């Protein structure tokens, strides 16, 4: 399965359980650890765990790699390692506090400025 199909499957799994504000970031130019980051919001710890679990189940059904899962005990922020895709399922307060979109977007903008300065 290519990366785009994998991301589509992850997004569909999140939307099945009513994940909110699903965002996909292309991180391939920023890190060699993973190609995409998917971020979604769940309205409660029960929902964040259900969202993460549905992604894990759908990936296993597709015979895709499913690595470690972190944060399920609290459900405030659940992280799924899917190899070339990392999934963050967060409650609204955690998502607002950590603001991963801005953090990774700022990194991309800084990298672009650095590349331009080199030329």
Z-matrix of the N, CA and C atoms (Angstrom, degrees):
N
C 1 1.453
C 2 1.530 1 108.29
N 3 1.334 2 116.41 1 129.63
C 4 1.459 3 118.41 2 179.44
C 5 1.534 4 110.41 3 -78.44
N 6 1.312 5 115.51 4 170.01
C 7 1.473 6 120.73 5 -172.77
C 8 1.528 7 111.52 6 -62.90
N 9 1.328 8 118.14 7 -38.30
C 10 1.467 9 120.66 8 -178.68
C 11 1.530 10 111.17 9 -66.43
N 12 1.340 11 116.40 10 -42.00
C 13 1.465 12 119.91 11 177.84
C 14 1.525 13 110.78 12 -65.61
N 15 1.321 14 116.23 13 -37.84
C 16 1.459 15 121.12 14 178.88
C 17 1.536 16 110.09 15 -63.27
N 18 1.328 17 116.33 16 -45.01
C 19 1.467 18 120.59 17 178.99
C 20 1.530 19 110.16 18 -63.36
N 21 1.329 20 117.24 19 -41.86
C 22 1.475 21 120.08 20 178.57
C 23 1.526 22 110.99 21 -59.99
N 24 1.334 23 116.73 22 -40.97
C 25 1.461 24 121.42 23 178.90
C 26 1.528 25 110.60 24 -64.95
N 27 1.311 26 117.11 25 -42.06
C 28 1.470 27 121.61 26 178.78
C 29 1.524 28 110.35 27 -63.75
N 30 1.325 29 117.13 28 -47.22
C 31 1.468 30 121.37 29 -179.73
C 32 1.528 31 110.05 30 -61.83
N 33 1.329 32 117.17 31 -42.48
C 34 1.469 33 120.55 32 178.28
C 35 1.528 34 110.79 33 -61.79
N 36 1.333 35 116.85 34 -41.66
C 37 1.468 36 120.91 35 179.31
C 38 1.523 37 110.59 36 -63.33
N 39 1.326 38 117.28 37 -37.87
C 40 1.471 39 120.99 38 177.83
C 41 1.523 40 111.03 39 -69.91
N 42 1.324 41 116.51 40 -40.90
C 43 1.471 42 120.08 41 -179.61
C 44 1.522 43 111.80 42 -68.56
N 45 1.347 44 117.50 43 -30.26
C 46 1.473 45 121.59 44 177.18
C 47 1.528 46 111.60 45 -56.52
N 48 1.323 47 116.73 46 -35.38
C 49 1.471 48 122.20 47 -175.73
C 50 1.531 49 109.56 48 -103.83
N 51 1.333 50 116.49 49 19.01
C 52 1.469 51 122.51 50 175.70
C 53 1.524 52 113.71 51 64.80
N 54 1.347 53 116.68 52 37.25
C 55 1.458 54 120.28 53 172.60
C 56 1.523 55 108.94 54 -62.19
N 57 1.314 56 116.19 55 141.95
C 58 1.469 57 121.06 56 -175.93
C 59 1.520 58 110.49 57 -107.39
N 60 1.330 59 115.16 58 153.27
C 61 1.469 60 122.32 59 174.78
C 62 1.525 61 112.46 60 48.70
N 63 1.324 62 116.40 61 50.78
C 64 1.465 63 120.42 62 -179.94
C 65 1.532 64 108.37 63 -71.48
N 66 1.329 65 115.40 64 124.63
C 67 1.463 66 122.38 65 -177.68
C 68 1.520 67 108.81 66 -126.41
N 69 1.329 68 115.82 67 137.95
C 70 1.467 69 121.17 68 177.08
C 71 1.526 70 107.38 69 -117.30
N 72 1.333 71 116.03 70 124.19
C 73 1.462 72 121.20 71 177.29
C 74 1.522 73 109.23 72 -110.69
N 75 1.329 74 116.40 73 135.22
C 76 1.458 75 121.71 74 174.88
C 77 1.526 76 106.86 75 -86.64
N 78 1.312 77 116.68 76 108.26
C 79 1.467 78 121.59 77 -175.64
C 80 1.522 79 112.66 78 -106.38
N 81 1.309 80 117.16 79 6.09
C 82 1.453 81 121.46 80 -175.25
C 83 1.523 82 114.41 81 -58.41
N 84 1.342 83 117.40 82 -31.46
C 85 1.464 84 120.58 83 -179.75
C 86 1.530 85 111.72 84 -85.15
N 87 1.329 86 116.80 85 -12.18
C 88 1.461 87 121.04 86 -174.95
C 89 1.517 88 113.53 87 -98.79
N 90 1.333 89 116.54 88 -27.23
C 91 1.457 90 120.83 89 -178.24
C 92 1.521 91 109.34 90 -151.14
N 93 1.312 92 116.02 91 151.01
C 94 1.459 93 119.62 92 175.68
C 95 1.528 94 111.00 93 -91.85
N 96 1.333 95 117.11 94 -0.39
C 97 1.466 96 121.09 95 -175.72
C 98 1.519 97 112.98 96 -76.35
N 99 1.339 98 117.80 97 -35.17
C 100 1.467 99 121.67 98 179.95
C 101 1.517 100 108.76 99 -156.37
N 102 1.343 101 114.84 100 157.05
C 103 1.464 102 121.51 101 -176.25
C 104 1.529 103 113.78 102 -91.63
N 105 1.334 104 116.39 103 -33.06
C 106 1.467 105 120.62 104 -176.93
C 107 1.522 106 109.83 105 -137.08
N 108 1.321 107 114.43 106 151.28
C 109 1.453 108 121.87 107 172.49
C 110 1.526 109 106.42 108 -124.20
N 111 1.325 110 116.02 109 127.67
C 112 1.457 111 121.35 110 177.59
C 113 1.522 112 107.05 111 -112.56
N 114 1.332 113 116.11 112 129.59
C 115 1.460 114 121.81 113 -178.45
C 116 1.526 115 107.57 114 -123.48
N 117 1.329 116 115.74 115 134.39
C 118 1.464 117 120.67 116 177.87
C 119 1.521 118 109.09 117 -141.17
N 120 1.324 119 115.68 118 155.74
C 121 1.457 120 121.33 119 178.72
C 122 1.520 121 109.48 120 -109.81
N 123 1.332 122 114.66 121 136.22
C 124 1.460 123 121.93 122 172.21
C 125 1.521 124 108.06 123 -115.42
N 126 1.314 125 117.22 124 148.30
C 127 1.467 126 120.67 125 -172.96
C 128 1.531 127 113.80 126 -83.64
N 129 1.333 128 117.69 127 -11.88
C 130 1.470 129 120.87 128 -179.76
C 131 1.523 130 108.48 129 -152.96
N 132 1.351 131 117.03 130 166.59
C 133 1.466 132 117.88 131 178.12
C 134 1.524 133 110.63 132 -64.29
N 135 1.310 134 116.74 133 -33.14
C 136 1.471 135 119.27 134 177.27
C 137 1.527 136 109.80 135 -62.52
N 138 1.337 137 117.07 136 -43.39
C 139 1.459 138 119.30 137 -179.08
C 140 1.529 139 111.80 138 -70.04
N 141 1.324 140 118.47 139 -39.70
C 142 1.473 141 118.60 140 179.29
C 143 1.526 142 110.36 141 -61.24
N 144 1.327 143 116.40 142 -40.48
C 145 1.468 144 119.58 143 178.32
C 146 1.523 145 110.61 144 -66.78
N 147 1.328 146 117.86 145 -39.82
C 148 1.469 147 121.40 146 179.31
C 149 1.529 148 110.64 147 -65.99
N 150 1.325 149 116.82 148 -39.89
C 151 1.469 150 120.74 149 177.68
C 152 1.525 151 110.41 150 -61.66
N 153 1.318 152 116.07 151 -49.68
C 154 1.471 153 120.24 152 -179.89
C 155 1.525 154 110.79 153 -61.59
N 156 1.323 155 116.48 154 -42.19
C 157 1.457 156 120.44 155 -179.09
C 158 1.530 157 110.92 156 -63.75
N 159 1.335 158 117.30 157 -40.63
C 160 1.459 159 120.10 158 179.91
C 161 1.525 160 110.96 159 -65.04
N 162 1.326 161 117.27 160 -39.49
C 163 1.468 162 120.08 161 176.61
C 164 1.527 163 109.35 162 -62.11
N 165 1.316 164 116.76 163 -46.19
C 166 1.474 165 121.16 164 -179.02
C 167 1.529 166 110.54 165 -60.29
N 168 1.319 167 117.46 166 -45.84
C 169 1.471 168 121.86 167 -179.86
C 170 1.522 169 110.98 168 -62.22
N 171 1.335 170 117.02 169 -46.91
C 172 1.470 171 120.70 170 -178.22
C 173 1.536 172 111.36 171 -64.44
N 174 1.329 173 117.08 172 -36.86
C 175 1.467 174 120.15 173 179.04
C 176 1.530 175 110.59 174 -68.64
N 177 1.329 176 116.49 175 -41.81
C 178 1.467 177 119.64 176 178.45
C 179 1.525 178 110.59 177 -64.23
N 180 1.340 179 117.21 178 -39.97
C 181 1.471 180 120.94 179 177.50
C 182 1.526 181 111.01 180 -60.24
N 183 1.337 182 116.40 181 -31.69
C 184 1.463 183 121.14 182 -179.73
C 185 1.527 184 111.51 183 -88.89
N 186 1.358 185 116.61 184 7.91
C 187 1.469 186 122.45 185 -178.41
C 188 1.525 187 112.27 186 58.05
N 189 1.322 188 115.94 187 36.65
C 190 1.458 189 121.28 188 176.71
C 191 1.518 190 109.76 189 -99.13
N 192 1.328 191 116.06 190 156.16
C 193 1.459 192 122.70 191 -179.51
C 194 1.530 193 110.98 192 -63.82
N 195 1.316 194 116.31 193 132.41
C 196 1.467 195 122.61 194 172.55
C 197 1.525 196 106.59 195 -128.79
N 198 1.327 197 115.56 196 112.48
C 199 1.459 198 121.06 197 -179.83
C 200 1.513 199 110.76 198 -91.69
N 201 1.306 200 115.29 199 -144.80
C 202 1.465 201 121.17 200 -177.20
C 203 1.514 202 112.69 201 -70.02
N 204 1.317 203 114.41 202 153.34
C 205 1.457 204 122.87 203 171.71
C 206 1.519 205 106.77 204 -121.84
N 207 1.313 206 116.67 205 133.31
C 208 1.465 207 122.12 206 179.62
C 209 1.520 208 109.62 207 -121.87
N 210 1.320 209 117.02 208 145.31
C 211 1.456 210 121.69 209 171.09
C 212 1.512 211 116.72 210 93.62
N 213 1.325 212 117.74 211 1.43
C 214 1.463 213 119.08 212 -177.59
C 215 1.523 214 112.89 213 -66.75
N 216 1.346 215 116.80 214 -25.60
C 217 1.462 216 118.53 215 -178.04
C 218 1.532 217 111.59 216 -63.07
N 219 1.338 218 118.26 217 -36.34
C 220 1.466 219 119.66 218 178.74
C 221 1.518 220 111.99 219 -98.26
N 222 1.323 221 116.97 220 -38.05
C 223 1.461 222 120.53 221 -179.53
C 224 1.517 223 114.10 222 81.44
N 225 1.341 224 118.35 223 3.11
C 226 1.465 225 119.75 224 176.92
C 227 1.529 226 110.80 225 -70.21
N 228 1.339 227 114.02 226 -39.07
C 229 1.466 228 121.14 227 -177.58
C 230 1.521 229 106.53 228 -150.30
N 231 1.334 230 116.38 229 112.28
C 232 1.460 231 121.05 230 179.36
C 233 1.524 232 107.94 231 -109.28
N 234 1.321 233 115.30 232 129.25
C 235 1.456 234 122.34 233 -179.41
C 236 1.518 235 109.06 234 -113.18
N 237 1.329 236 116.14 235 129.11
C 238 1.466 237 122.32 236 176.74
C 239 1.520 238 109.13 237 -114.85
N 240 1.317 239 116.16 238 128.87
C 241 1.460 240 122.24 239 175.07
C 242 1.519 241 107.45 240 -96.63
N 243 1.329 242 115.89 241 111.38
C 244 1.464 243 120.59 242 179.40
C 245 1.532 244 110.28 243 -114.56
N 246 1.319 245 115.48 244 31.03
C 247 1.464 246 120.32 245 179.17
C 248 1.507 247 111.08 246 80.33
N 249 1.324 248 117.47 247 -102.61
C 250 1.461 249 120.30 248 -178.22
C 251 1.528 250 113.03 249 -82.57
N 252 1.331 251 116.90 250 1.62
C 253 1.469 252 121.89 251 175.32
C 254 1.525 253 108.43 252 -132.49
N 255 1.333 254 115.55 253 132.68
C 256 1.460 255 122.17 254 174.49
C 257 1.528 256 106.79 255 -110.54
N 258 1.330 257 116.72 256 134.30
C 259 1.471 258 121.07 257 -179.43
C 260 1.524 259 108.58 258 -117.06
N 261 1.327 260 115.40 259 128.07
C 262 1.464 261 122.92 260 174.72
C 263 1.519 262 107.44 261 -112.13
N 264 1.322 263 117.19 262 121.86
C 265 1.456 264 121.89 263 174.05
C 266 1.527 265 105.83 264 -115.27
N 267 1.330 266 116.24 265 116.99
C 268 1.456 267 120.57 266 -169.73
C 269 1.529 268 111.18 267 -130.36
N 270 1.318 269 115.53 268 150.24
C 271 1.450 270 119.99 269 169.68
C 272 1.533 271 107.82 270 -75.77
N 273 1.335 272 117.80 271 158.34
C 274 1.469 273 120.51 272 -174.22
C 275 1.532 274 114.42 273 -53.85
N 276 1.323 275 118.90 274 -41.86
C 277 1.471 276 120.81 275 -177.50
C 278 1.528 277 110.97 276 -65.11
N 279 1.331 278 117.05 277 -42.19
C 280 1.467 279 120.51 278 179.54
C 281 1.528 280 110.14 279 -67.86
N 282 1.320 281 116.58 280 -40.40
C 283 1.468 282 119.45 281 -179.25
C 284 1.521 283 110.88 282 -64.99
N 285 1.330 284 116.75 283 -41.96
C 286 1.461 285 120.68 284 178.74
C 287 1.530 286 110.38 285 -65.97
N 288 1.313 287 116.65 286 -41.46
C 289 1.466 288 120.87 287 -177.26
C 290 1.533 289 112.03 288 -65.56
N 291 1.326 290 116.57 289 -48.37
C 292 1.467 291 120.00 290 -175.44
C 293 1.518 292 113.28 291 -83.96
N 294 1.331 293 117.67 292 -25.34
C 295 1.465 294 124.06 293 173.50
C 296 1.529 295 112.37 294 42.13
N 297 1.333 296 115.65 295 58.96
C 298 1.461 297 121.29 296 -176.22
C 299 1.531 298 112.80 297 -60.52
N 300 1.341 299 116.87 298 -34.08
C 301 1.464 300 119.29 299 179.81
C 302 1.524 301 110.50 300 -59.81
N 303 1.335 302 116.28 301 -45.29
C 304 1.464 303 119.52 302 -179.23
C 305 1.527 304 110.50 303 -69.92
N 306 1.320 305 116.04 304 -41.44
C 307 1.462 306 120.56 305 -179.97
C 308 1.528 307 110.74 306 -58.26
N 309 1.322 308 117.18 307 -50.54
C 310 1.461 309 120.66 308 -178.79
C 311 1.517 310 111.27 309 -75.19
N 312 1.332 311 117.38 310 -33.13
C 313 1.467 312 120.51 311 175.64
C 314 1.513 313 111.39 312 -66.53
N 315 1.348 314 116.85 313 -40.53
C 316 1.468 315 121.26 314 177.91
C 317 1.519 316 109.66 315 -64.10
N 318 1.321 317 116.85 316 -38.40
C 319 1.457 318 120.84 317 177.31
C 320 1.516 319 111.14 318 -62.26
N 321 1.311 320 116.10 319 -41.11
C 322 1.459 321 120.52 320 179.81
C 323 1.527 322 110.42 321 -66.85
N 324 1.351 323 116.57 322 -42.57
C 325 1.459 324 120.48 323 179.48
C 326 1.529 325 110.70 324 -64.41
N 327 1.332 326 117.34 325 -41.32
C 328 1.463 327 121.39 326 179.05
C 329 1.522 328 110.00 327 -64.44
N 330 1.319 329 116.46 328 -40.48
C 331 1.461 330 120.33 329 179.55
C 332 1.531 331 109.60 330 -64.80
N 333 1.341 332 117.10 331 -40.77
C 334 1.465 333 120.83 332 178.67
C 335 1.530 334 110.26 333 -62.96
N 336 1.325 335 117.62 334 -42.23
C 337 1.469 336 120.81 335 178.15
C 338 1.527 337 110.14 336 -63.16
N 339 1.335 338 115.93 337 -40.88
C 340 1.474 339 120.40 338 -179.89
C 341 1.525 340 110.69 339 -63.47
N 342 1.303 341 116.64 340 -42.33
C 343 1.471 342 120.95 341 179.94
C 344 1.521 343 109.46 342 -64.42
N 345 1.347 344 117.78 343 -43.01
C 346 1.462 345 121.01 344 179.63
C 347 1.529 346 110.91 345 -63.57
N 348 1.331 347 116.76 346 -38.39
C 349 1.463 348 121.54 347 180.00
C 350 1.529 349 111.52 348 -65.45
N 351 1.323 350 116.30 349 -28.47
C 352 1.463 351 121.10 350 -179.32
C 353 1.525 352 112.53 351 -73.23
N 354 1.324 353 116.52 352 -18.88
C 355 1.477 354 119.46 353 -175.37
C 356 1.498 355 112.32 354 -92.73
